[in-house]
Amino acid sequence: MKRRDLLAGLAGLPLTALLPRIALAAGGGGTVTAVAATETPVLLAFVNTSSTIWSAKTTEGLLEFDHDLTPRPLLAAEWDVAEDGLTYTFRLRQGVKWHDGNDFTADDVTFSLETMKRLHPRNRSTFAHITAFEAPDPHTVILRLEKPTPFLLTALSSGESPIVPKHLYAEDADPLTHPNNTAPIGTGPYVFKEWVRGSHLIFDRNPNYWDADLPRVDRLVVRFITDAAARTIAFETGDVDIGVRTPVPFRDLEGLEDLEHIVLEPQGYTYSPPNITIVEANLRDPILSDLRVRQAIAHSIDREALAKIVFYGRATPSASAVVPYHKDFHLADPSPYALDLGAAKALLAEAGHPDGVTLTLDYTSEDQRLVGEFLRASLSRAGIALELRGQDMGTLIARIYGDQAYQLHLASISNLFDPQVGVQRLYWSKNIIKGVAFSNGTGYQNPEVDALLEAAATSTDRAARIEAWHEVQRIVARDVPNFPLVAPTWLTIANTRIEGHTSGAEGAYDGSLRRLAVRA
């Protein structure tokens, strides 16, 4: 059904039957409605990075960042980094309260950072060389390192390193399953109000926020709209105000560009550049543990056609998990396994599958389903049959990272501001941690890659770091534990009635939206 036909069919329904509105909260700031295509299993990015999109609304980090990644004060009012890069001192903002009324202190910071060093998919490597987390007084935090970490300061944002209230976490509490993950109490500009699964989230203005002038809206509503055409209609009709990471089908962007009340904003993705769409293989699986099978899959992938057909030309093909946005670190070499169906068939026969092989491919979103259907058609020509298996994000995380019961799965992997933070986790053997989402879920282990990653993580020589990363990309391209595909173009779609949604490098996604406002 075409979008105009769907819209006509729904025209006779009351608006509340299509996308029911939440009543406006008391106050003069108004309500802003955001849209999400999928529902995250948690709302706090403390130990599960699937939720950075909402985490920063309630729970803040030490710093925020301008569009050029220059740090600005947030929970840290001032900071100092020793010349040798081994001591970081933060003087915390005073008078800050948690949403439950307790005082924010340095103990909250040290507890949060120590826990993320153990359990956060990315901060396990980012914080690896911090040897001491000190709180000499309630408003000072000192981090001591055994080796430099040149990207450490940039990692201390709200979305990447949220500071949680230590007093809520009993000594025997498991941070992975803590209730604060789904009903977060933070210091942020918005207070968590309600989560109706499958429908919506509500965040209300924090009346006791440490910046008395912010936030400037009374209520932030998040609508979960899984149907792609319905998301586009919601923007066309003005029923939603904002969505991030190109939240509509790429085929609909041209039409939205022509609407006077819609803005397509490319800024706000410096901190977290466009993700790489990637297929990951379970190297524990008896079929996929054979390199020849993975090589056959690689020989069957046409990235250029995928970018053109599925993403309407608004994606950049990449055979590397380091996205092209990272111009220096990205290795632009093509895959060593060029599109060659004959070679793919020969490799399958050599691996003991002369009649082909059948594999499952897990996915979550509608966009991923389209990618999966493209891959199913492409790989079938080489004798590789894909059985597509859709599920919600929580089910996928449990299957991939908990039970490790999968063969292939589609993922959208964030590089963030440095590949050491966003990409190392995919290939570093020390990031194989059962139950921790978006880490090394493939089970890939290569001592040479480990050594290169660990050297790049502590080097203050940028050229040396770049060369180490180029070599990592060459090695994993040959080993193919996963199959990078494309980096889609990311846009924030916003109604012109709102402003302040893209005020820094973290944009509306990882940023707190604390400067968001409804135009007069």
Summary of the structure (lengths in Angstrom):
residues: 520
radius of gyration: 23.0
end to end distance: 37.9
largest distance: 69.7
contacts: 1822
relative contact order: 0.17
helix: 31%
strand: 21%
